[in-house]
Each structure stands twice: as structure tokens, then as C-alpha cells.
């Protein structure tokens, strides 16, 4: 699984760096280093929708860090567990 967090101007101002910090720690805490690649990207073109992330090819807008934590623990961990290895 590849999780890409937008670090463009709008998302940066909204707090995308906190998402990256959280995801780095959460990936390690859940021992998902072999299943999740974390990346950053400049503008994804959905600035008005919230802080933008992509999970593989799916665009997701998240409004705050609590929503990001919920998305990670309630969906992404389960999906990553089904992955067999780091994608190329």
C-alpha cells in the first residue's frame, strides 16, 4: 500500500505535516513498515476539500488529524494486513 500525503501550500497550512508525523509513528507502531510506503506530494488539486491523501490510486480528503487517525486504524491497517509485501 502506498499512502501519499499532500504537502502543497493549502494542505501544509491545514496541517498535513502532522498527518505525516502521525503516519510515520503509526506505521511503526502497527509494524506495517513492510506493507505501507509513506510518500509526500505537492498539490493534488482538491484544496477546498481538506487535507488530501492518496491510498494507492484512491483520493481521500480528510478534515483533521482525528479523522486521519480513524481512517488509518479502522480501514488502512486492515487493508495493509491483506497486502503480501511492499508494492514496487
C-alpha positions as CSV (number, residue, x, y, z in Angstrom):
1,X,0.0,0.0,0.0
2,X,1.2,3.5,-0.9
3,X,-0.1,6.4,1.2
4,X,0.7,9.8,-0.3
5,X,0.1,12.9,1.7
6,X,-0.3,16.3,0.0
7,X,2.2,18.9,1.2
8,X,1.2,21.6,-1.2
9,X,0.6,25.1,0.3
10,X,-3.1,24.7,1.2
11,X,-2.7,21.3,2.8
12,X,0.5,22.3,4.5
13,X,-1.3,25.3,6.1
14,X,-4.1,23.0,7.2
15,X,-1.7,20.6,9.0
16,X,-0.6,17.9,6.6
17,X,2.8,17.7,8.3
18,X,1.0,16.5,11.5
19,X,-0.5,13.7,9.3
20,X,2.9,12.7,8.1
21,X,4.3,12.6,11.7
22,X,1.3,10.6,12.9
23,X,1.5,8.1,10.0
24,X,5.2,7.6,10.4
25,X,4.6,6.7,14.1
26,X,1.5,4.6,13.4
27,X,3.1,2.6,10.6
28,X,5.9,1.7,13.0
29,X,3.6,1.1,16.0
30,X,1.5,-1.3,13.9
31,X,4.6,-2.9,12.4
32,X,3.5,-2.1,8.9
33,X,6.9,-1.0,7.5
34,X,6.9,-3.9,5.1
35,X,3.4,-3.2,3.9
36,X,3.0,0.6,3.7
37,X,5.1,3.1,1.9
38,X,4.6,6.7,3.0
39,X,5.2,9.5,0.5
40,X,4.6,13.2,0.1
41,X,3.4,15.0,-2.9
42,X,2.7,18.6,-3.9
43,X,-0.8,19.8,-4.8
44,X,-3.3,17.1,-5.6
45,X,-5.8,19.6,-6.9
46,X,-8.5,19.2,-4.3
47,X,-7.5,22.1,-2.0
48,X,-11.0,23.1,-0.9
49,X,-11.9,19.5,0.3
50,X,-9.5,19.3,3.2
51,X,-6.1,17.7,3.6
52,X,-5.6,15.4,0.7
53,X,-4.1,11.9,0.7
54,X,-4.0,9.1,-1.8
55,X,-4.2,5.5,-0.8
56,X,-2.7,3.7,-3.8
57,X,-4.8,5.4,-6.6
58,X,-7.8,6.5,-4.4
59,X,-8.1,10.1,-3.5
60,X,-9.3,10.9,0.0
61,X,-9.8,14.2,1.7
62,X,-9.5,14.3,5.5
63,X,-10.6,17.3,7.6
64,X,-8.4,16.8,10.7
65,X,-5.9,14.6,12.5
66,X,-8.6,12.7,14.4
67,X,-10.3,11.8,11.2
68,X,-6.9,10.7,9.8
69,X,-6.3,8.5,12.9
70,X,-9.7,6.9,12.5
71,X,-9.1,6.2,8.8
72,X,-5.8,4.6,9.5
73,X,-6.9,2.4,12.4
74,X,-10.3,1.5,11.1
75,X,-9.5,0.9,7.4
76,X,-6.0,1.2,6.3
77,X,-4.4,-1.2,8.8
78,X,-6.9,-3.9,7.8
79,X,-6.3,-3.3,4.1
80,X,-2.5,-3.3,4.6
81,X,-2.6,-6.5,6.5
82,X,-4.0,-8.2,3.4
83,X,-1.0,-7.0,1.4
84,X,1.7,-9.5,1.0
85,X,4.6,-7.1,0.7
86,X,5.7,-3.6,-0.1
87,X,4.5,-2.6,-3.6
88,X,7.1,-1.8,-6.2
